[in-house]
Structures are given as C-alpha cells and as structure tokens.
Amino acid sequence: MTCTCSPAAGFAARHFDEKWARAELRTYHRNGARPTTRLLLNGLRGVRANRGTVLDIGAGIGVLAFELLKAGVDQALCVDLSPALLAVGREEAERQGCADRFTTREADFVTVAPELAPADIVTLDRVVCCYPAYAPLLEAAALHAQQFLALSFPRSRWFVRTALWVENALRRLRGDPFRAFAHSPAAMAALLQRCGFSRVHRTSTLAWHADIYARDVA
C-alpha cells in the first residue's frame, strides 16, 4: 500500500523503520505496554471506556489497540505512517488471535481522515509531538471521536524542551530529518474544548501528560 502523507510525515515513516518496529515488539513482549500507554489504558478504564470501536492514530505496532481489544473493545483500526510498524502489528494480531478485529491503514491520518469512519474511542499515544502543527491533527481526531479522546504528550517543562532540542540536534547531525515537538498543553486543551470535549482524567509523569477527554453531552 502506498503511504499517503506530507513530506514531514514521510520523514516519520522512514524514522520508524523495521529495526524500530522489532525493538518495540520485543519491549512489549518483555515488559508490556510502555508507561504512557499504561497511563492512557488506566485512564480509559477509569472512565469505563472499554466498549465499541477504537481508532488508534499513530498506532505504531498497535500495543494500545491490543490492550483495548483485551479489555472489551469490539474493533480497532490502527493508522500509522510506517509500513514496518503496521506489518509487525499485523503479525502480532495473528499471534494474539485478534486479527479479525484488528485492521490497519498506512497513511498520514490528517490526510485520510475524511475517508475514515468515526469511532467510539480515538487515541493518540505520543503522536502529537511528531506533528509540526498540532491543530489539524487534533481537530480531525476530535471530529472522529464519538465518545472519548485519549492522548499523551510532552509536558511544558524546561528540561523536556531541552531534551527534545538535544534529540533533534543529534538527529540533524546524523542526517535524520525527523523532528519531535513540544506543543503548548494549554493551547491543545483549549482546542479540544472548542471541539466539544471536556477533560475527565489526567495522569502525569515527570515528562508526559496522559489525558482523557469525553465528548460534551448537548
């Protein structure tokens, strides 16, 4: 399948390659979900968001989707730019026996969003920080979230911004065009509120926020 994406998104697709995908799978098998993924799963469990369908944006190999399927979600669609990540995810879905409930789409979500159906739960685990502009991504995600929207993203702290600057500088030296971004948490929260969502749960680490939003009842 051809990847439908912007030039910046194409950099991300090359950055998250086969080597990265296999390392993610080994980590999942050895340690389970990563910390931010666990925070989102715990938050969704706390608000009883474990039924219906999930749209996992920037899904990687699909760890968040796998865990939600185990928790009771009926169907999961994983959208990601990396063919390597999605291929490993499909292999893991076969291993877990949920391939009939696990589908993938290789694309930049913002580009293909009009083609995708809404879902009860929309998730973005460590995805906003991969986009130079957060607004189009979150607006499209909010439009697709019928009940809940869950996302994790870097906190606005000086040491987080410094760490991202260092990482980006090292990538520049290596000739890797991929960049990470620390967007304003307050600005993102305001955007989601304008889209009709209220934050119902937040957990944090030193470097990350994990937020659960629920669609406002009219």
N, C-alpha and C positions, 0 to 999 in steps of 0.2 A: 504494500500500500504506500502511496506517495504521501509524504508528510506535508500538510498544509500549514504554513507558518510564516511569520515575519522573519526578516534577517536576524534580528536579535534572538528570536525564538529558535532559529536554526542553530545558533551558537550553543544554546542549551541542549539541543538534540545531540550535537556532537560531543558535548562535555559529558553527558550521562551515557557512556558507551557500554559495551559488553563487559568490560572489566569491572566497571562500577556496578552494573546490574548483578553480576555474580557475587560481588562483595556484599551487596545489600541482602541477597538471598542467604548467604552464609550467616550474616549477622542475625537475620530473622530466625533462622533455624536454631542458632546457638542461644540467643538472648531474648527472642520475642520482639515485639514492636519497639521501636525507638521511643525515647522519652516524650517527645511532643505528640507522637501518635497515641501513646498511652494516655496522655493528658486529655486529648480530644475524645478518646474512647470512654474514659471515665466521665467526662462532662456530658457526652451524649447519653450515657447510661443514667446519669443523674437526672436528666430531664425526660427520661423514658423515650428517647428517640432511637428505637431499635426495630421499627416495622416499616414496611413499604419498600421503596426503591431508594438507591443511593447513586449519586453522580459524584465520582471522585476525580477532581480536577488536579492535574499534575500528579497522577496516582503513583508514579514510579512502578515498582513491581506489584503493587496492589495490596500492600500489607493492611492498610486501613480498611479496604473493602473486604478482605478475607475475614478480618476480625468482626466486622459488622454483619457479614453473612452468618458467621457462627453465632452471633448474638440474636439473630432472628430476622434480619433484613431479607427480603424476597429476591431482589435482583440488584446487581451492581454493574454500572458502566464506568470503566476507567479510561480517562482521556489523558494522554501524555504525548509529548513531542518525541520521545526516544523510542525507536523501534526495538532496541536492545532490552530496555526495561519492560516493555509490554510483552515481548516474546518470553522472557523469563517468567513474567507474571502468568501467562497462559500455561506454561509448563507447571507452575506451582498450583494453579487452579485444577489441573488434571490430577496432580498428586493428592490434593485435598478432597477431590471428589465433588467439586462445585463448579466445574466448567460449564454446566448448563445454565448456571445463574451468574456467570462472570463473563462480561463482554468488554472489548477494548476498542478504542478509536485512536489512531495515531494522527494527531493534529494539534495545532495551537487552538485551545479552547475558544479564545476570543473570536477567532476567525470562523469556526464552525458552529458556534453557539446557536445561530438561527436554525440549524438543521437538527438540533438535539431536543428531545422531549424533556419536559420538566421532571423533577424527582422530588420525593418527599424530603430527602436529606441531601444537601450539597456540601462537600468537604474540600478544603484546600490546606493540606498539611505542608508547611514550609514551601509554599508556592508563590505567595505574593512577593516575597523577596527575590524571586527570579525574574520579575517583570519590571522593566524601567518605569512603566506607568501603571499604577495600581487601579485607577478609576475604571477603565474599560473592563478589566478583569472582574472586579467586584460587582460592577453594575450587571454584567452578564450572568455572573453566578447568582446574584440576588434574584434576577428575573426567573431563573430556573428552579429556585428553592421554594417549594410549596409550603414546607413547614419549618425546617431548620437549616441553618447555615453554620458550619463549623470551620474555623481557620486558626492556624498557628503562624506566628510571625515574630521577627526580632523586636525586642524591647528598645525603646528610645533611651539608651544609656550611652555615656561617652565611651566606655570600654567595648560595647557592642559595635558602635560605629567605627572605632579604631580597629577592631579585629576584622571587620569587613573591608576596611580600607587596605589593611595589610594583605588579606587574602586576594583582593583584586589586584594589588600591586604585584604579587607573586605570579598571578595568572598572566598579567601583562608581560612579565619577564619571560615566562615560558611560551609566550605566543598563543595563549588560550584566550579567545575573545569573550568567553562567558564572564558575566559580572553579576554580583549579588547586590541587593539594595535594601536599605533600612528606611521604610516609609513611615510617615507620622501615624502612630496609633490613633491619635485623636481625630485626624482627618479621615482615616478609614472608618472609624466608628460613626462619625457624622454622616459619611456617605451611606452607610448601611441603614442608619436611622431614616435618612431621606427616602430610602428604598422601601421603607415599611417594616423594618426589623428592630427588635429590642434585644439587648444583650441579657441573657438569662443565666450565664455561668462564665466565670473566668478562673483559670488557674495559671500559675506562672513559675518559671524557673529564673535563675539569675539573668538569663539571656533571652528567654522566649515567653510570649503570652500565648495562651490557648483559649480562645473564646468560642462560646456557643451563642448563636442568635436564633430567636424564634420570630416567625412572621407575626406581625400585629394582627389581632382579630378586629375586623371592621365593625 
